[in-house]
């Protein structure tokens, strides 16, 4: 997690303008309360500090990925800005115009019935400037008029079917459904799904039990869900957050992509001043007997 503060520090040394687009669940938390506005750096993120990102071109969507791909082909945020760039004359379109277009697409026409809040941080003085200054220019697009990505009805249908980026299991289930009944491969996938769901249940219960041991049952819900005001950093001590996450994964197994949703809970543990020793003891008591060989951070790597 100290990588985040190092990123901000490194950006302070930049002498030229930059645009950074960040695609990750809760990506606003990287810059919230930390990103200065005078660094010649403009940042947009796929979501605010508390939301999931969303996949698109996933199995079951219209249009779907090729049949051999049992996964989403992209995150809607990145797909949106890249498709916008492909379909516009970047000597005419501004940075701000693309931000508004991507924000509209990602929010399902500002309804937020699906999707997330695209955010912006840093130096907003670049917004009136033309995109070609940052992305280059394709002469083939010189005569392009502003166009829609797809018909409104088709697009609205697709966005309602978007998958959150936590939904890896959904794609595995699509693969399971398409396999021949009784085949060895289908049995293998079923075993994988069951094992994955069991580990997710383990993560859910472990987090709650650990917080219960540290704080007591009366305050656990608030500690798990407390969100700091907009403009305030996710955590005061990023080194503490890294230490707490690694202590959990060492005893309880890898968070995996699914468990990344608990980063805020770990941040709140640090913000409450819980010591490393107290966290280690709680994790050991809760997960000491858990056989996490397959989910070991030595195999998957630490999440922080």
BELHU-V839235 format. One record per residue. N is the residue number from 1. PSI is psi in radians with two decimals (NA if undefined). D_LAST is the distance of its C-alpha to the last C-alpha in whole Angstrom. Layout:
BEGIN
((N	PSI	D_LAST) (N	PSI	D_LAST))
END
This chain:
BEGIN
((1	-0.37	6) (2	-0.25	9) (3	-0.61	9) (4	-0.87	11) (5	-0.56	13) (6	-0.67	14) (7	-0.85	15) (8	-0.73	17) (9	-0.73	19) (10	-0.66	19) (11	-0.45	21) (12	-0.38	23) (13	-0.08	25) (14	2.32	26) (15	0.04	30) (16	2.75	30) (17	2.48	29) (18	2.61	26) (19	2.24	25) (20	2.19	22) (21	2.19	21) (22	2.15	18) (23	1.91	17) (24	2.62	14) (25	2.42	15) (26	0.54	15) (27	-0.38	15) (28	-0.45	17) (29	-0.32	14) (30	-0.60	13) (31	-0.28	17) (32	2.10	18) (33	0.06	20) (34	-0.48	18) (35	1.98	20) (36	2.81	24) (37	0.11	27) (38	0.56	28) (39	0.11	26) (40	0.48	28) (41	2.20	25) (42	2.23	25) (43	2.36	22) (44	2.58	22) (45	2.70	20) (46	-0.34	20) (47	2.97	20) (48	-2.85	20) (49	-0.11	17) (50	-0.03	18) (51	2.72	19) (52	2.76	18) (53	3.06	19) (54	2.38	22) (55	2.80	23) (56	2.99	27) (57	0.91	29) (58	2.81	28) (59	2.31	30) (60	-0.20	33) (61	2.95	33) (62	1.91	36) (63	2.61	35) (64	2.95	33) (65	2.91	32) (66	2.59	34) (67	-0.43	35) (68	-0.12	33) (69	1.84	29) (70	0.99	28) (71	2.89	25) (72	2.45	25) (73	-0.23	26) (74	2.96	24) (75	2.38	22) (76	-0.63	25) (77	-0.90	24) (78	-0.71	24) (79	-0.71	27) (80	-0.83	29) (81	-0.56	28) (82	-0.72	29) (83	-0.61	32) (84	-0.75	33) (85	-0.64	33) (86	-0.46	35) (87	0.30	38) (88	2.71	38) (89	1.89	40) (90	-0.10	37) (91	-0.14	40) (92	-0.64	41) (93	2.43	38) (94	2.87	36) (95	-0.78	32) (96	-0.66	33) (97	-0.73	35) (98	-0.69	32) (99	-0.80	30) (100	-0.66	32) (101	-0.79	33) (102	-0.72	29) (103	-0.73	29) (104	-0.79	32) (105	-0.72	31) (106	-0.37	28) (107	0.12	29) (108	1.08	32) (109	0.69	35) (110	0.29	33) (111	-0.47	34) (112	0.45	30) (113	-0.36	31) (114	2.71	29) (115	-2.93	26) (116	3.02	24) (117	1.88	25) (118	2.33	24) (119	2.83	23) (120	2.51	24) (121	2.84	23) (122	-2.58	25) (123	1.84	28) (124	0.06	30) (125	-0.25	33) (126	-0.22	32) (127	-0.59	33) (128	-0.16	37) (129	2.74	36) (130	2.53	37) (131	-0.50	34) (132	-0.40	36) (133	-0.38	35) (134	-0.47	31) (135	-0.11	31) (136	-3.04	35) (137	2.30	38) (138	1.97	39) (139	-0.46	43) (140	-0.34	43) (141	0.13	42) (142	-0.58	44) (143	0.23	47) (144	2.36	44) (145	2.78	45) (146	2.29	42) (147	2.79	41) (148	2.69	40) (149	-0.57	37) (150	2.99	39) (151	2.62	42) (152	-0.76	41) (153	-0.72	41) (154	-0.72	39) (155	-0.76	36) (156	-0.61	36) (157	-0.75	37) (158	-0.73	34) (159	-0.50	31) (160	-0.35	32) (161	0.12	31) (162	2.63	28) (163	2.43	25) (164	2.73	21) (165	-0.13	18) (166	-0.07	17) (167	0.68	21) (168	-0.69	20) (169	-0.53	23) (170	-0.75	25) (171	-0.65	26) (172	-0.66	26) (173	-0.64	29) (174	-0.75	31) (175	-0.73	30) (176	-0.78	32) (177	-0.49	35) (178	-0.21	36) (179	2.71	36) (180	2.33	40) (181	2.30	40) (182	-0.07	40) (183	2.69	39) (184	-0.64	36) (185	-0.68	34) (186	-0.65	34) (187	-0.68	34) (188	-0.77	31) (189	-0.70	29) (190	-0.72	30) (191	-0.69	29) (192	-0.74	25) (193	-0.79	25) (194	-0.78	26) (195	-0.71	24) (196	-0.78	21) (197	-0.61	23) (198	-0.71	23) (199	-0.66	19) (200	-0.76	19) (201	-0.68	21) (202	-0.77	20) (203	-0.80	16) (204	-0.85	18) (205	-0.63	21) (206	-0.76	18) (207	-0.80	16) (208	-0.71	20) (209	-0.70	21) (210	-0.81	19) (211	-0.58	19) (212	-0.75	23) (213	-0.67	23) (214	-0.75	21) (215	-0.36	23) (216	2.63	26) (217	-0.44	27) (218	-0.52	29) (219	-0.07	26) (220	-0.85	23) (221	-0.71	23) (222	-0.62	23) (223	-0.69	20) (224	-0.60	18) (225	-0.08	20) (226	2.27	21) (227	2.30	20) (228	2.73	21) (229	2.66	23) (230	2.36	23) (231	-0.18	23) (232	2.40	20) (233	2.66	17) (234	-0.70	14) (235	2.63	14) (236	-0.60	16) (237	1.76	13) (238	-0.53	10) (239	-0.70	9) (240	-0.78	10) (241	-0.76	8) (242	-0.74	5) (243	-0.76	8) (244	-0.76	9) (245	-0.76	6) (246	-0.61	7) (247	-0.77	10) (248	-0.85	11) (249	-0.55	10) (250	-0.67	12) (251	-0.61	15) (252	-0.05	15) (253	2.89	13) (254	2.47	11) (255	-0.52	10) (256	3.11	11) (257	-0.67	12) (258	-0.80	14) (259	-0.12	12) (260	-0.32	10) (261	-0.23	13) (262	0.09	12) (263	-0.65	10) (264	-0.66	13) (265	-0.72	14) (266	-0.70	11) (267	-0.71	12) (268	-0.57	15) (269	-0.77	15) (270	-0.75	14) (271	-0.38	17) (272	0.00	19) (273	0.38	19) (274	2.35	18) (275	2.81	17) (276	-0.74	15) (277	-0.70	18) (278	-0.66	19) (279	-0.76	16) (280	-0.76	16) (281	-0.77	19) (282	-0.75	19) (283	-0.71	16) (284	-0.71	19) (285	-0.65	22) (286	-0.71	21) (287	0.19	19) (288	-0.58	21) (289	0.11	23) (290	2.18	21) (291	1.64	21) (292	0.50	18) (293	-0.84	19) (294	-0.54	19) (295	0.29	15) (296	2.44	14) (297	-0.30	10) (298	-0.30	13) (299	-0.84	14) (300	-0.30	12) (301	2.68	9) (302	2.60	5) (303	-0.13	4) (304	NA	0))
END
